[in-house]
Amino acid sequence: MKLAGVILNGGHSSRMGQPKASLSLPDGMTMLEHSVAPLKAICAPLYIVGGDAPATVSPSDNSIHYPDDRPGHGPAGGLATVARLALADAYLVLTCDQPLLTPSLLSRLRSGPPQLAHLFRSQGSDAFFPFPGYYPQTLLAHLLTGTAPPLRSMREVIAAATVEWIDLGPGELALLRGVNTPAEFAELCQQHGANRAAR
């Protein structure tokens, strides 16, 4: 089975006020590079969907960029692009603003029935997280290109899918956080700088 990595890089970054993917952390790596690193450690090829062709990823990452088929339609639009392209049998999908993910955490999404979506949720509650997630091509094609009208939100997609849930505790859930505002980015930089200083 061919498993590919996908990073959704669409959206207007309206709350951040500037493109999130190109923001640099104290180590000099961009947010997008921090998203790429754990993903390329466990699967290849790697595709970046949406936004401009990224200049913030090293050529050694061998990523391929595709424009979004449905600009302005959020992550479901990005996944619809992936479904149309049929790039692999299944995908590990995350967003460009999740810089705290680790290869070990992403690897947990690979376990389970290959025909189902595999997603994280908060242990002991109904809170779930569409990204990062494992999505089979057959499921995306059925839900995002085979329905009329196509599903337009991740909540609709997940409600219509059969999901293998993976429960996470508070410490692991913190690694899923997205960075969407200047205040959140400043907090991340402060945390990142403190972690580096402690090494």
C-alpha positions in Angstrom: 0.0 0.0 0.0 1.3 3.4 -1.0 1.2 5.9 1.9 1.9 9.6 1.2 2.3 12.6 3.4 0.2 15.6 2.8 0.5 19.1 4.3 -2.5 21.4 3.8 -1.1 24.9 3.2 -4.2 26.8 2.1 -6.2 29.4 4.0 -5.6 33.2 4.3 -3.9 33.3 7.7 -6.3 36.1 8.4 -6.0 35.8 12.2 -2.2 35.8 12.0 -2.1 38.7 9.6 0.7 37.1 7.5 1.3 33.7 5.9 1.8 31.3 8.8 3.8 28.8 6.8 6.8 31.1 6.3 7.1 32.4 10.0 10.4 31.4 11.5 10.9 29.9 14.9 14.0 30.7 17.1 15.9 27.7 15.5 15.6 29.4 12.1 13.2 26.8 10.7 9.8 27.9 9.4 6.5 26.6 10.6 6.1 24.7 7.4 9.6 23.1 7.8 8.6 22.0 11.3 5.5 20.4 9.9 7.5 18.7 7.1 10.2 17.2 9.4 8.2 14.6 11.4 6.1 13.7 8.3 9.0 13.0 6.0 10.6 10.8 8.7 7.8 8.2 8.4 6.4 8.4 4.9 7.1 9.5 1.3 6.4 11.0 -1.1 5.4 14.3 0.5 2.8 16.7 -1.0 2.0 20.3 -0.1 -1.5 21.3 -1.1 -2.7 24.9 -1.4 -1.1 28.3 -1.1 1.8 29.5 -3.3 4.5 27.0 -4.2 6.4 27.1 -1.0 9.9 28.6 -0.9 10.1 27.8 2.8 11.0 24.1 2.4 14.5 22.8 1.6 14.8 21.2 -1.8 16.2 18.1 0.0 12.7 17.5 1.3 11.6 16.5 -2.2 8.1 17.8 -1.6 5.7 18.4 -4.5 3.2 21.3 -4.5 -0.3 21.3 -5.9 -2.7 24.3 -6.0 -6.0 23.9 -4.2 -8.9 23.0 -6.4 -11.3 24.8 -4.1 -9.5 27.9 -2.7 -11.4 29.4 0.2 -13.2 26.1 1.1 -11.0 25.2 4.0 -9.2 21.9 4.7 -12.1 19.9 3.2 -11.3 21.7 -0.1 -7.7 20.7 0.2 -8.6 17.1 0.8 -10.9 17.2 -2.2 -7.9 18.2 -4.3 -6.0 15.2 -2.9 -8.9 12.9 -3.7 -9.1 14.2 -7.3 -5.4 13.7 -7.8 -5.4 10.2 -6.4 -1.8 10.4 -5.4 -1.6 7.3 -3.2 -3.7 4.6 -1.5 -3.8 6.5 1.8 -2.5 9.7 3.3 -1.1 11.1 6.6 -2.5 14.6 6.6 -1.6 17.6 8.7 -1.6 21.4 8.5 1.2 23.9 8.0 0.5 25.3 11.5 1.2 22.2 13.6 4.9 22.6 14.4 5.0 20.4 17.6 4.1 17.0 16.0 6.6 14.2 16.4 7.3 11.1 14.2 6.3 8.8 17.1 2.9 10.5 17.4 2.2 10.4 13.7 3.3 6.8 13.5 0.3 5.9 15.7 -2.0 6.9 13.0 -0.7 4.2 10.7 -2.2 1.4 12.9 -5.7 0.1 12.3 -7.9 -1.1 9.4 -6.5 0.6 6.3 -9.9 1.2 4.8 -11.0 3.5 7.7 -9.9 7.0 8.8 -7.7 7.0 11.9 -8.0 10.1 14.0 -7.0 11.3 17.5 -9.5 12.3 20.1 -9.4 13.5 23.7 -9.4 10.7 26.2 -12.7 10.7 28.1 -14.5 13.3 26.0 -16.1 13.7 22.6 -13.5 16.3 21.4 -11.7 15.1 18.2 -9.0 16.4 15.9 -9.3 16.1 12.1 -5.5 16.8 11.8 -3.2 15.1 11.9 -5.1 12.1 10.5 -4.9 9.1 8.3 -7.3 9.2 5.4 -7.7 6.4 2.7 -8.1 7.5 -0.9 -11.3 5.5 -1.3 -12.9 7.3 1.6 -11.9 10.8 0.4 -13.0 10.1 -3.1 -16.4 8.9 -1.9 -17.0 11.7 0.5 -15.5 14.6 -1.3 -15.9 13.9 -5.0 -18.6 11.3 -5.1 -21.4 13.1 -3.2 -23.7 15.7 -4.5 -23.3 18.4 -3.3 -19.7 17.6 -2.0 -19.2 17.8 1.7 -17.7 21.2 2.6 -16.5 21.0 6.2 -14.3 18.6 8.1 -17.1 18.1 10.6 -19.3 16.9 7.8 -16.6 14.6 6.4 -15.9 13.0 9.8 -19.6 12.6 10.6 -20.0 10.7 7.3 -16.9 8.5 7.8 -16.2 5.4 9.7 -13.3 6.3 12.1 -10.8 4.3 14.1 -10.4 6.5 17.1 -7.1 6.9 19.0 -7.4 8.3 22.5 -4.8 10.8 23.7 -4.1 12.2 27.1 -3.5 16.0 27.8 0.3 15.8 27.3 0.0 14.3 23.8 -3.0 16.5 22.9 -0.8 19.6 23.5 1.4 18.4 20.5 -1.6 18.8 18.2 -2.0 22.5 18.8 -2.3 24.8 15.8 -0.8 28.2 15.8 -3.2 30.8 14.4 -2.6 34.2 16.1 0.4 36.4 16.8 -0.1 35.8 20.5 0.0 32.0 20.0 3.1 32.3 17.8 4.8 34.5 20.4 4.0 31.9 23.1 5.3 29.1 20.8 8.6 31.0 20.2 9.0 31.6 23.9 8.5 27.9 24.6 10.7 26.8 21.8 13.5 29.2 22.9 13.2 27.9 26.5 13.4 24.3 25.3 16.6 25.0 23.3 18.2 26.8 26.2 17.5 23.8 28.5 19.4 21.4 26.2 
